[in-house]
């Protein structure tokens, strides 16, 4: 079935929409907590980084720090691996950009008036208006900055979503009914070609995560792109030894999928792209 991606404002109660679809359609519900739990399987340090970066805006130093880059690559890989299974509600910021171009992925934005969100946070967290207001506004700033820094996109860009819901206008049941009809329509758009494209995106994310979370590889610049017929890597390695280490890591992951390597060395302008597999 279709993949549902919900991006939402803090305090909008969008989680209730996700859980409603989970129950009604038998979908998996994937939120940040589940992603962090999976990340711990790659080492306890990633749980710590997740607590540090998961809900907070990284500063200029953290954006280029190995731990932050590795954590984000790992999170993106986990999200795409779950998307491969279909029948999933993804409640993770930025997932709509990861799944852009996948025909059977439905990207939804859920909003609510600021005062409504503050009141909901007051009730849920048993706090006063001042504290709840601070939490909501801080969350808005951090999510906006994270999306811009990680994906180079504007969180509120209407073109990034196919449908928008305002929780002050429609209730959970009404939104659920509309979503089910959209999901059924998306089901008809699932093709072998679309699934293959998603598989290549997930593979590219897996490669990137494996390289950036490997402490013996400290490549300063790396891009891993999915193509219809294979993977393309571009970047700058520090040495031939590191380059070879990357090649071996990629071969173990891709297992027969064509990979074109365009990695060169710092200070060397000319290089010759080569095929790994």
N, C-alpha and C positions, 0 to 999 in steps of 0.2 A: 504494500500500500504506500501511500504518499508519506513524505517526511514533513512534519510540522515544526517550524522554527518560530518561537515566540520571543520577541524582544520587548521589554516592558519597563515602565517607569517604576521606581522603588515606591512601594506603598499602594500600587494600583490594584492589588489583589489578583494579578494575572496568574499567579500560581494556581488559583482555584479553577481557572479555565483549563490549564494544562492537566490538572488532576481529573477534571470532568471528561476530557478527551481520553485520558488514560483508562478510565473506567468504562466509558461507553464503547470505545473501539478496541480495547485491549492493547493499547499502545504502551511502550516503555516510556517512563518519565525520567528524563536526564537533566539534572540540575547540577550546579557547581559542586555541591557536596559529594555527589556520586563521582564526578570527575576527579576531585581531590582524592577520594578513596582509591580510585584506580591509579592515580599518580604515585601513591605510596608504594605500589608494586615495583616501581622503578627506583625505590630508595626512599628512606624516611626524610631525606633532605628536601625532596620535592613537596612533601606535605608542608614542611616549614615554609618553603618558598611560596606555596599556594596560599598559606595564611597571610603572608606578607604582601603578596601581589594580587591575590584573587579579587579583593574588593577595594583595593586602594590604587590611587594614581601613582605610577612610578615616576621618580624624578629623572632629571636629565642623565644622571650617572647610571641609574638602574636600567634605563632603556637600553644601554649599550653594555650592561654587565652580563657576563656569561650565564649567571643563574637565572636572570629574568628572561633572556632570549631562549634558554633551554626550557624553562618552565612554560613559556607561551607556545613553543613548538610542540611540547608534549601535550598540552591542553588541546591544541588544534588537531593533533593526530587522534586523540581519544574521541573527540567530537565526530570526526569524519568516519572513524571505524564504527561508531554506533549508527551513524547515518546509513552505512552500507546495509544494515540489517532491515531498513525500512521500519514501519510501524513504531515510530519514535517521536516523542515530543521533546524537542531540544530547547531548554530554558537557559541558554548561555549567550551572553552578550557577544556580538560579532559573528555568531554562527551563520547569520544570513549572508554575510560576505563570503564565508568559506564555501557555502553551498550555492552561490550565485552561478547561474547558468545550468543548474540541474533542473530539468523540466518537471520532475515529480516532487520538487521541494516547494512548500508553501511558506512564505515569509510573512509574518504577522507582527504588527506593532500594537501594543496595548498602552493606553494613556488614561489619565484621570486628572481632574483639576487639582491644583496644588493643595488647597484647603482640605479636600476630601482625603488626599493621601496622608496629610499630616494627622488628620483625625484617626485614620486607620492605624497608623504607626503608634499613636498615643494609646489606643486600646490594646494593640498586640503587645507592646513593650511596657505597658503600665507606667507611662511617663507623662510629663506635662507638655503643654503646647510648645514651649520654648525649645525643649530638648528634641521633641519630635520634628519640629520645623528645621532645626539644625541638621538632623540626620537625613531628612529628605533632600534638602538643598545640597548637602555635601555629597550625597549619593549621585544626584544629577550631575554635579560638576565632575565627579570622578569617572562616571560612565562615559560622559561626553569626551573627556580627555583621553581615556583609554582607547576608545574606538578610533579617535583621530591618530593617536600615537602608534597603535598596533596595525591598523588597517588603512590609515590615511584617508578615512572617510568621516562624514558628518553623521552622527548618531540620528539626528532628526530628519535626515534627507528622505523625503517621501518616495523617491524613486527606488529606495532600497527595500521597500515593502510592497506587497501586493494588496494588502488590506489593512485598515487601521480601525481599532475599536476604542471608543471612549466609554469607560466604565460608569460614567455619570449619565449616560444616555441609554445604554443597553445593559441588561442584567446577565448573569452567568448562563442561564438557560437560553436566552435569545442569541447570545454570542455563540454558544455551543451548537445551536441549530444551524446558524450561518456557516460556521467552520466545517461542520460535517458535510454540507453540500459542496463546499470548496474542496474538501479533501477527496470526496468522491470524483469530482471533476479532475483533480490532479492524478488520481489513480489511472485514468485513461491516458495520461501523458507519459506514463512509465514505459520505456522501451529498452531494448538491449543496448542501444547506442548510449542512451542516457545513463544507464547503470554502469556501462563501461567507463564513461567519462568520470563518474563518481569514484569508481575503483581506482582510476589513475590519479585523481586528486588525493585520495586517501593514501595511496602508495607514495606519492611525492611528500605528503606530510609525515609519513612514517620514516622516510629517508632523512628528512630534515631534523626530525626529533632525535633519531638515533645518532646523528652526527653532533648536534648541539648538546646532547646530554651525555656524550662520551667525554670524560675528563681528560683523556689523552689526546683529544683533538681540540685545538683552540683556534680554529679557522676564523679570522676576523670578519670576513665577508662571504656570505653564501646565499644563493637563491636556488630553489629547487622548484621547477615548473613542470606541471603535467601537460603532456601533449596527447593527442589521440592515439599516437603510435608508440609512445614511450615517455621517458623522463629526461629532462635537460637540467644539468647542474652548471651554475656559473658562480665564480667566486675567486677569492685570492687565498692561496695557501702559503704557509710560512716556509715550507721546505718540501723537497721531493719525498722525504720519509712520511710527512704528514699527508701528502697527496696520495701516496700508496696506501696508507692506512684508511683514508676515505674511500678509495676504490674498493678495497676489500670489504669494508662495512656495507657499501652499496650493493655489491654482488651478492652478499649473504641475504639481503632483504629482497632484492628485485627478482632473483631466481628466474632468469630467462627473459624478463621484460627489457626491451632495448633502453639503454641509458647512454646519452651523449654527455660527455664531460668537457666543460669549457673552463675548467679551473686553471689559473696560471699563478705565477709566483710574484710576490711583492717586489716591485722595482723592475720587473721584466715586462716590457710592453707587448712583445710578440709571443704568441703561443699557438699551438696547434690543437684544435679540438680533436677528441678521440672517442671512439665508441667503446664502452666498457663491456657491454653484453650484446 
